[in-house]
């Protein structure tokens, strides 16, 4: 029996992440938002839904603006993705703003402040 280290949704999410990164780089105008990074993609077990987590380098753009922008561009992204993907169907995409880096930065500032007080 062939045992793979990762489940199919994980492998699919990894490939989808690479494709979405390429689409954002080549096909979508991100000048109004700034530099966008796909931090994580999580697939449903049936591969019909992809939760895409995004991080933005531009501090002036708020989280709801990023989510609205990608919600509006979802059809275009899925269309391009459909021409790239070799699957029966293109998963539905839901975009979320990933606040992980902001939280890490906040914790780092707090730790530095504590360290300076000693």
N, C-alpha and C positions, 0 to 999 in steps of 0.2 A: 504494500500500500504506500502510495506517495503522500507523505505528510508535508504540507507547506507551512513555513513559519508564520505567514500572515493569511488572514481570511480574505476572501475575494473582495468584499467591500473596502478593505484597507488598501489592497493593491489597486483597485479601480480609483479610489480617492487620490492616491499618489499620482497616477497617470493623469487624472482629471486636473489636479493642481498644476502640473506642468503645462498642460494644454491651455488652461485658463490664464496662466502667467504669460504665455506666448500671445494669446488673444489680447490681453490688456496692453501688452507692449506694442503690438503691431496694428491692431484694429480699432481700439477705442481711444478717443481723445480725452485724456485725463488732465489737460492743462488747467481746468477750473478747480480740480481737487488737489493735485500734486502727485508726489510719488506714492504709488500704491503697491503693497506687498500682500500676497496671499499667504496667510500664516498657517492655515489649516483647512482641510476639506474633510467633512464627515459624511459618509454615505449611509443611506438606509440599507437594510439587509436585502431588500428587493431591487436595489440599485436605481430606483425611480426618483429619489430625492437626494439632492446634495446640499448640505449646509456649508457655505463658503464663508470663512472668516478672513476679514481684511484689516490691514493696518495701514495708516496713512501718516506720512512724514510731516505733512503740513499741519501745524498747530492751530491755524486760523479756521480750519474747516471743522465743524462739529460732527458728532457721530450721526445724528439724524440726517444731515445733509448728504453724508456719504452713503447711508443706506437708501435714501430716496433716489440718489443718482444711479446707483446700481440696480435698483428696482425698475427704474425707467429704461435702462440699457439691457435688461435681462433678455428681451426678445432678440436683440441683435447678437448678444453673446451666445445665446443658445443656437441661433442660426449658423454662426461661424463654427461653433462647437460641433454641430450636426454634420458639417462637411469634413471635419477632422476625425471624428470618433468612428470606431468600427464596432458598433454595438447595435442591438436591435432598436433601441430608443435612446433619446437624449434625456438625461435626468432633468427634472425641474430644479431650478437653482433658487436658493434663498440666501441672501447676503446679510451678514452680520458684521458689525464693527468690532474688532478684537481689541479690547482695552488692556491686554496683558502687559504690553510694554510701558504704558502709562503707569500702571500699578507698580511695576518693578522699579521704575524711575522714582516714584513717590516713596517707596520703601527704602530705596538707596539714599535718597535725600534725608529721610528720617534717621537712618543708621549713621550717616555721616554727621548729622547734627548731634546725635548722642555721643559719637566718638570724639567730636571736638570739645564737648563739655567736660570730658574726663581729663 
